[in-house]
Protein backbone atom coordinates (compact mmCIF):
# COMPACT_ATOMS: atom_id res chain seq x y z
CA UNK A 1 0.00 0.00 0.00
CA UNK A 2 2.85 2.37 0.81
CA UNK A 3 4.32 1.79 -2.66
CA UNK A 4 1.03 2.65 -4.33
CA UNK A 5 0.61 5.71 -2.14
CA UNK A 6 4.17 6.79 -2.88
CA UNK A 7 3.61 6.57 -6.64
CA UNK A 8 0.35 8.51 -6.39
CA UNK A 9 1.97 11.22 -4.29
CA UNK A 10 4.89 11.51 -6.71
CA UNK A 11 2.38 11.84 -9.54
CA UNK A 12 0.40 14.47 -7.63
CA UNK A 13 3.54 16.43 -6.80
CA UNK A 14 4.78 16.21 -10.38
CA UNK A 15 1.41 17.39 -11.67
CA UNK A 16 1.51 20.39 -9.36
CA UNK A 17 5.01 21.25 -10.58
CA UNK A 18 3.94 20.85 -14.20
CA UNK A 19 0.94 23.13 -13.75
CA UNK A 20 3.11 25.84 -12.20
CA UNK A 21 5.42 25.80 -15.23
CA UNK A 22 2.52 25.69 -17.68
CA UNK A 23 1.19 28.82 -16.02
CA UNK A 24 4.65 30.42 -16.14
CA UNK A 25 4.92 29.62 -19.84
CA UNK A 26 1.51 31.16 -20.52
CA UNK A 27 2.86 34.40 -19.03
CA UNK A 28 5.96 34.12 -21.25
CA UNK A 29 8.20 34.08 -18.17
CA UNK A 30 10.53 31.44 -19.57
CA UNK A 31 10.92 33.40 -22.82
CA UNK A 32 13.33 35.73 -21.03
CA UNK A 33 15.90 32.93 -20.89
CA UNK A 34 15.97 32.59 -24.64
CA UNK A 35 17.36 29.54 -26.36
CA UNK A 36 19.35 29.66 -29.56
CA UNK A 37 17.84 26.38 -30.71
CA UNK A 38 14.63 24.50 -29.83
CA UNK A 39 16.73 21.45 -29.06
CA UNK A 40 18.60 23.39 -26.36
CA UNK A 41 15.32 24.38 -24.75
CA UNK A 42 14.12 20.77 -24.84
CA UNK A 43 17.29 19.61 -23.09
CA UNK A 44 17.00 22.37 -20.48
CA UNK A 45 13.36 21.54 -19.74
CA UNK A 46 14.20 17.85 -19.53
CA UNK A 47 16.96 18.57 -17.02
CA UNK A 48 14.61 20.77 -15.02
CA UNK A 49 11.94 18.07 -14.92
CA UNK A 50 14.47 15.49 -13.73
CA UNK A 51 15.87 17.80 -11.03
CA UNK A 52 12.43 18.69 -9.67
CA UNK A 53 11.40 15.03 -9.68
CA UNK A 54 14.50 14.02 -7.71
CA UNK A 55 14.69 16.95 -5.30
CA UNK A 56 11.04 17.96 -4.82
CA UNK A 57 8.43 15.37 -5.86
CA UNK A 58 10.18 12.26 -4.51
CA UNK A 59 11.19 13.76 -1.11
CA UNK A 60 7.65 15.12 -0.75
CA UNK A 61 6.10 11.71 -1.42
CA UNK A 62 8.58 9.94 0.85
CA UNK A 63 7.87 12.32 3.71
CA UNK A 64 4.12 11.93 3.33
CA UNK A 65 4.26 8.14 3.71
CA UNK A 66 6.68 8.40 6.62
CA UNK A 67 9.73 7.02 4.83
CA UNK A 68 13.05 7.73 6.55
CA UNK A 69 16.56 7.51 5.05
CA UNK A 70 18.84 4.89 6.54
CA UNK A 71 21.38 6.98 8.43
CA UNK A 72 23.94 4.15 8.43
CA UNK A 73 24.14 4.51 4.66
CA UNK A 74 24.68 8.27 4.70
CA UNK A 75 28.13 9.55 3.82
CA UNK A 76 29.88 12.84 3.16
CA UNK A 77 29.06 12.47 -0.54
CA UNK A 78 25.36 11.78 0.04
CA UNK A 79 25.02 14.84 2.31
CA UNK A 80 26.02 17.21 -0.49
CA UNK A 81 24.63 15.18 -3.40
CA UNK A 82 21.39 17.18 -3.72
CA UNK A 83 23.22 20.50 -3.67
CA UNK A 84 25.67 19.20 -6.27
CA UNK A 85 22.73 18.22 -8.51
CA UNK A 86 21.18 21.69 -8.15
CA UNK A 87 24.48 23.42 -8.97
CA UNK A 88 25.00 21.14 -11.97
CA UNK A 89 21.53 21.99 -13.23
CA UNK A 90 22.04 25.75 -12.84
CA UNK A 91 25.34 25.52 -14.74
CA UNK A 92 23.77 23.48 -17.55
CA UNK A 93 20.68 25.69 -17.82
CA UNK A 94 22.80 28.83 -18.00
CA UNK A 95 25.06 27.30 -20.64
CA UNK A 96 22.06 26.25 -22.75
CA UNK A 97 20.28 29.59 -22.50
CA UNK A 98 21.13 32.86 -24.22
CA UNK A 99 21.64 34.76 -20.98
CA UNK A 100 24.93 36.68 -20.92
CA UNK A 101 25.13 37.88 -17.33
CA UNK A 102 25.73 35.08 -14.83
CA UNK A 103 25.39 37.57 -12.00
CA UNK A 104 21.86 38.50 -13.06
CA UNK A 105 20.94 34.88 -13.76
CA UNK A 106 21.87 33.97 -10.19
CA UNK A 107 20.15 37.04 -8.73
CA UNK A 108 23.38 38.38 -7.26
CA UNK A 109 23.18 41.90 -8.68
CA UNK A 110 22.68 44.49 -5.95
CA UNK A 111 23.15 48.25 -5.85
CA UNK A 112 23.88 48.13 -2.12
CA UNK A 113 25.26 44.66 -1.30
CA UNK A 114 26.49 45.59 2.20
CA UNK A 115 23.04 46.84 3.16
CA UNK A 116 21.35 43.76 1.72
CA UNK A 117 23.71 41.37 3.50
CA UNK A 118 23.16 43.16 6.81
CA UNK A 119 19.40 43.09 6.27
CA UNK A 120 19.65 39.33 5.86
CA UNK A 121 20.85 38.96 9.45
CA UNK A 122 17.83 40.84 10.81
CA UNK A 123 15.45 39.01 8.48
CA UNK A 124 16.92 35.65 9.49
CA UNK A 125 16.45 36.36 13.20
CA UNK A 126 12.96 37.74 12.67
CA UNK A 127 12.01 34.84 10.43
CA UNK A 128 13.25 32.35 13.02
CA UNK A 129 11.21 34.01 15.77
CA UNK A 130 8.13 34.07 13.54
CA UNK A 131 8.65 30.40 12.71
CA UNK A 132 8.99 29.41 16.36
CA UNK A 133 5.89 31.40 17.26
CA UNK A 134 3.79 29.81 14.52
CA UNK A 135 5.04 26.30 15.33
CA UNK A 136 4.38 26.84 19.05
CA UNK A 137 0.84 28.01 18.41
CA UNK A 138 0.10 25.03 16.17
CA UNK A 139 1.71 22.63 18.64
CA UNK A 140 -0.35 24.12 21.47
CA UNK A 141 -3.52 23.75 19.43
CA UNK A 142 -2.63 20.14 18.62
CA UNK A 143 -2.02 19.35 22.31
CA UNK A 144 -5.38 20.82 23.28
CA UNK A 145 -7.19 18.80 20.63
CA UNK A 146 -5.20 15.67 21.46
CA UNK A 147 -5.97 15.89 25.17
CA UNK A 148 -9.57 16.65 24.47
CA UNK A 149 -9.91 13.41 22.53
CA UNK A 150 -9.13 11.41 25.66
CA UNK A 151 -6.10 9.71 24.08
CA UNK A 152 -2.84 9.17 25.89
CA UNK A 153 -0.06 11.68 25.38
CA UNK A 154 2.29 10.58 22.64
CA UNK A 155 6.01 10.39 23.22
CA UNK A 156 7.79 13.01 21.12
CA UNK A 157 10.12 11.68 18.46
CA UNK A 158 12.89 13.18 16.41
CA UNK A 159 13.74 12.25 12.84
CA UNK A 160 16.82 9.97 12.62
CA UNK A 161 18.02 12.21 9.78
CA UNK A 162 18.00 15.24 12.08
CA UNK A 163 19.77 13.34 14.86
CA UNK A 164 22.43 12.24 12.38
CA UNK A 165 22.99 15.79 11.10
CA UNK A 166 23.45 17.41 14.50
CA UNK A 167 25.81 14.62 15.60
CA UNK A 168 28.30 15.41 12.82
CA UNK A 169 31.62 17.19 13.55
CA UNK A 170 31.49 20.99 13.82
CA UNK A 171 33.34 21.59 10.55
CA UNK A 172 30.91 19.40 8.63
CA UNK A 173 27.86 21.10 10.13
CA UNK A 174 29.28 24.48 9.15
CA UNK A 175 29.80 23.22 5.58
CA UNK A 176 26.24 21.90 5.49
CA UNK A 177 24.86 25.28 6.55
CA UNK A 178 27.04 27.17 4.05
CA UNK A 179 26.07 24.81 1.23
CA UNK A 180 22.35 24.92 2.02
CA UNK A 181 22.13 28.69 2.43
CA UNK A 182 23.90 29.32 -0.87
CA UNK A 183 22.79 26.56 -3.24
CA UNK A 184 19.18 26.31 -2.12
CA UNK A 185 18.64 30.06 -2.36
CA UNK A 186 20.24 30.26 -5.80
CA UNK A 187 17.96 27.50 -7.04
CA UNK A 188 14.66 28.07 -5.23
CA UNK A 189 14.75 31.86 -5.10
CA UNK A 190 16.95 33.14 -7.94
CA UNK A 191 15.88 30.48 -10.42
CA UNK A 192 12.49 29.06 -9.47
CA UNK A 193 10.81 32.08 -7.91
CA UNK A 194 11.60 34.28 -10.88
CA UNK A 195 9.96 31.74 -13.17
CA UNK A 196 7.02 30.19 -11.30
CA UNK A 197 6.33 32.86 -8.67
CA UNK A 198 6.76 33.00 -4.88
CA UNK A 199 3.87 30.70 -3.93
CA UNK A 200 4.94 27.77 -6.12
CA UNK A 201 8.62 28.25 -5.22
CA UNK A 202 7.76 28.29 -1.50
CA UNK A 203 5.72 25.09 -1.77
CA UNK A 204 8.47 23.35 -3.75
CA UNK A 205 11.10 24.42 -1.22
CA UNK A 206 8.98 22.99 1.59
CA UNK A 207 8.26 19.76 -0.30
CA UNK A 208 11.99 19.32 -0.98
CA UNK A 209 12.53 18.96 2.78
CA UNK A 210 9.90 16.24 3.11
CA UNK A 211 12.58 13.61 3.77
CA UNK A 212 12.84 14.85 7.36
CA UNK A 213 9.40 13.34 7.99
CA UNK A 214 8.56 15.90 10.68
CA UNK A 215 5.23 17.74 10.18
CA UNK A 216 6.11 20.44 12.71
CA UNK A 217 9.49 21.02 11.04
CA UNK A 218 7.82 21.25 7.64
CA UNK A 219 5.52 23.93 9.02
CA UNK A 220 8.59 25.82 10.18
CA UNK A 221 10.24 25.40 6.77
CA UNK A 222 7.06 26.66 5.09
CA UNK A 223 7.13 29.74 7.31
CA UNK A 224 10.79 30.61 6.75
CA UNK A 225 10.46 29.89 3.03
CA UNK A 226 7.58 32.37 2.89
CA UNK A 227 9.77 34.96 4.62
CA UNK A 228 12.60 34.29 2.16
CA UNK A 229 10.28 34.55 -0.84
CA UNK A 230 8.97 37.91 0.38
CA UNK A 231 12.55 39.04 0.98
CA UNK A 232 13.57 38.16 -2.57
CA UNK A 233 10.57 40.00 -4.00
CA UNK A 234 11.35 43.03 -1.83
CA UNK A 235 15.10 43.30 -2.46
CA UNK A 236 15.14 41.81 -5.98
CA UNK A 237 18.36 39.94 -5.31
CA UNK A 238 19.34 36.80 -3.43
CA UNK A 239 21.98 38.25 -1.09
CA UNK A 240 19.70 38.92 1.93
CA UNK A 241 17.99 35.56 1.35
CA UNK A 242 21.31 33.69 1.52
CA UNK A 243 22.28 35.37 4.78
CA UNK A 244 18.81 34.98 6.32
CA UNK A 245 18.76 31.30 5.37
CA UNK A 246 22.19 30.86 6.96
CA UNK A 247 21.11 32.58 10.18
CA UNK A 248 17.98 30.42 10.39
CA UNK A 249 19.84 27.15 9.72
CA UNK A 250 22.61 28.06 12.17
CA UNK A 251 20.16 28.66 15.01
CA UNK A 252 18.39 25.40 14.19
CA UNK A 253 21.56 23.34 13.77
CA UNK A 254 23.64 24.68 16.66
CA UNK A 255 21.05 25.79 19.22
CA UNK A 256 17.44 24.68 18.89
CA UNK A 257 17.71 21.10 17.63
CA UNK A 258 20.45 20.09 20.12
CA UNK A 259 18.31 21.59 22.90
CA UNK A 260 15.21 19.69 21.77
CA UNK A 261 17.17 16.45 21.47
CA UNK A 262 18.49 16.91 24.97
CA UNK A 263 14.98 17.43 26.31
CA UNK A 264 13.60 14.42 24.44
CA UNK A 265 16.38 12.17 25.77
CA UNK A 266 15.42 13.16 29.29
CA UNK A 267 11.82 11.95 28.84
C-alpha positions in Angstrom: 0.0 0.0 0.0 2.9 2.4 0.8 4.3 1.8 -2.7 1.0 2.7 -4.3 0.6 5.7 -2.1 4.2 6.8 -2.9 3.6 6.6 -6.6 0.4 8.5 -6.4 2.0 11.2 -4.3 4.9 11.5 -6.7 2.4 11.8 -9.5 0.4 14.5 -7.6 3.5 16.4 -6.8 4.8 16.2 -10.4 1.4 17.4 -11.7 1.5 20.4 -9.4 5.0 21.3 -10.6 3.9 20.8 -14.2 0.9 23.1 -13.8 3.1 25.8 -12.2 5.4 25.8 -15.2 2.5 25.7 -17.7 1.2 28.8 -16.0 4.6 30.4 -16.1 4.9 29.6 -19.8 1.5 31.2 -20.5 2.9 34.4 -19.0 6.0 34.1 -21.3 8.2 34.1 -18.2 10.5 31.4 -19.6 10.9 33.4 -22.8 13.3 35.7 -21.0 15.9 32.9 -20.9 16.0 32.6 -24.6 17.4 29.5 -26.4 19.4 29.7 -29.6 17.8 26.4 -30.7 14.6 24.5 -29.8 16.7 21.4 -29.1 18.6 23.4 -26.4 15.3 24.4 -24.8 14.1 20.8 -24.8 17.3 19.6 -23.1 17.0 22.4 -20.5 13.4 21.5 -19.7 14.2 17.8 -19.5 17.0 18.6 -17.0 14.6 20.8 -15.0 11.9 18.1 -14.9 14.5 15.5 -13.7 15.9 17.8 -11.0 12.4 18.7 -9.7 11.4 15.0 -9.7 14.5 14.0 -7.7 14.7 17.0 -5.3 11.0 18.0 -4.8 8.4 15.4 -5.9 10.2 12.3 -4.5 11.2 13.8 -1.1 7.6 15.1 -0.8 6.1 11.7 -1.4 8.6 9.9 0.8 7.9 12.3 3.7 4.1 11.9 3.3 4.3 8.1 3.7 6.7 8.4 6.6 9.7 7.0 4.8 13.1 7.7 6.5 16.6 7.5 5.1 18.8 4.9 6.5 21.4 7.0 8.4 23.9 4.2 8.4 24.1 4.5 4.7 24.7 8.3 4.7 28.1 9.6 3.8 29.9 12.8 3.2 29.1 12.5 -0.5 25.4 11.8 0.0 25.0 14.8 2.3 26.0 17.2 -0.5 24.6 15.2 -3.4 21.4 17.2 -3.7 23.2 20.5 -3.7 25.7 19.2 -6.3 22.7 18.2 -8.5 21.2 21.7 -8.1 24.5 23.4 -9.0 25.0 21.1 -12.0 21.5 22.0 -13.2 22.0 25.7 -12.8 25.3 25.5 -14.7 23.8 23.5 -17.5 20.7 25.7 -17.8 22.8 28.8 -18.0 25.1 27.3 -20.6 22.1 26.2 -22.7 20.3 29.6 -22.5 21.1 32.9 -24.2 21.6 34.8 -21.0 24.9 36.7 -20.9 25.1 37.9 -17.3 25.7 35.1 -14.8 25.4 37.6 -12.0 21.9 38.5 -13.1 20.9 34.9 -13.8 21.9 34.0 -10.2 20.1 37.0 -8.7 23.4 38.4 -7.3 23.2 41.9 -8.7 22.7 44.5 -6.0 23.1 48.3 -5.9 23.9 48.1 -2.1 25.3 44.7 -1.3 26.5 45.6 2.2 23.0 46.8 3.2 21.3 43.8 1.7 23.7 41.4 3.5 23.2 43.2 6.8 19.4 43.1 6.3 19.6 39.3 5.9 20.8 39.0 9.4 17.8 40.8 10.8 15.4 39.0 8.5 16.9 35.6 9.5 16.5 36.4 13.2 13.0 37.7 12.7 12.0 34.8 10.4 13.2 32.4 13.0 11.2 34.0 15.8 8.1 34.1 13.5 8.6 30.4 12.7 9.0 29.4 16.4 5.9 31.4 17.3 3.8 29.8 14.5 5.0 26.3 15.3 4.4 26.8 19.1 0.8 28.0 18.4 0.1 25.0 16.2 1.7 22.6 18.6 -0.3 24.1 21.5 -3.5 23.8 19.4 -2.6 20.1 18.6 -2.0 19.3 22.3 -5.4 20.8 23.3 -7.2 18.8 20.6 -5.2 15.7 21.5 -6.0 15.9 25.2 -9.6 16.7 24.5 -9.9 13.4 22.5 -9.1 11.4 25.7 -6.1 9.7 24.1 -2.8 9.2 25.9 -0.1 11.7 25.4 2.3 10.6 22.6 6.0 10.4 23.2 7.8 13.0 21.1 10.1 11.7 18.5 12.9 13.2 16.4 13.7 12.2 12.8 16.8 10.0 12.6 18.0 12.2 9.8 18.0 15.2 12.1 19.8 13.3 14.9 22.4 12.2 12.4 23.0 15.8 11.1 23.4 17.4 14.5 25.8 14.6 15.6 28.3 15.4 12.8 31.6 17.2 13.5 31.5 21.0 13.8 33.3 21.6 10.6 30.9 19.4 8.6 27.9 21.1 10.1 29.3 24.5 9.1 29.8 23.2 5.6 26.2 21.9 5.5 24.9 25.3 6.6 27.0 27.2 4.0 26.1 24.8 1.2 22.3 24.9 2.0 22.1 28.7 2.4 23.9 29.3 -0.9 22.8 26.6 -3.2 19.2 26.3 -2.1 18.6 30.1 -2.4 20.2 30.3 -5.8 18.0 27.5 -7.0 14.7 28.1 -5.2 14.7 31.9 -5.1 17.0 33.1 -7.9 15.9 30.5 -10.4 12.5 29.1 -9.5 10.8 32.1 -7.9 11.6 34.3 -10.9 10.0 31.7 -13.2 7.0 30.2 -11.3 6.3 32.9 -8.7 6.8 33.0 -4.9 3.9 30.7 -3.9 4.9 27.8 -6.1 8.6 28.2 -5.2 7.8 28.3 -1.5 5.7 25.1 -1.8 8.5 23.4 -3.8 11.1 24.4 -1.2 9.0 23.0 1.6 8.3 19.8 -0.3 12.0 19.3 -1.0 12.5 19.0 2.8 9.9 16.2 3.1 12.6 13.6 3.8 12.8 14.8 7.4 9.4 13.3 8.0 8.6 15.9 10.7 5.2 17.7 10.2 6.1 20.4 12.7 9.5 21.0 11.0 7.8 21.2 7.6 5.5 23.9 9.0 8.6 25.8 10.2 10.2 25.4 6.8 7.1 26.7 5.1 7.1 29.7 7.3 10.8 30.6 6.7 10.5 29.9 3.0 7.6 32.4 2.9 9.8 35.0 4.6 12.6 34.3 2.2 10.3 34.6 -0.8 9.0 37.9 0.4 12.5 39.0 1.0 13.6 38.2 -2.6 10.6 40.0 -4.0 11.3 43.0 -1.8 15.1 43.3 -2.5 15.1 41.8 -6.0 18.4 39.9 -5.3 19.3 36.8 -3.4 22.0 38.2 -1.1 19.7 38.9 1.9 18.0 35.6 1.3 21.3 33.7 1.5 22.3 35.4 4.8 18.8 35.0 6.3 18.8 31.3 5.4 22.2 30.9 7.0 21.1 32.6 10.2 18.0 30.4 10.4 19.8 27.2 9.7 22.6 28.1 12.2 20.2 28.7 15.0 18.4 25.4 14.2 21.6 23.3 13.8 23.6 24.7 16.7 21.0 25.8 19.2 17.4 24.7 18.9 17.7 21.1 17.6 20.4 20.1 20.1 18.3 21.6 22.9 15.2 19.7 21.8 17.2 16.4 21.5 18.5 16.9 25.0 15.0 17.4 26.3 13.6 14.4 24.4 16.4 12.2 25.8 15.4 13.2 29.3 11.8 12.0 28.8 
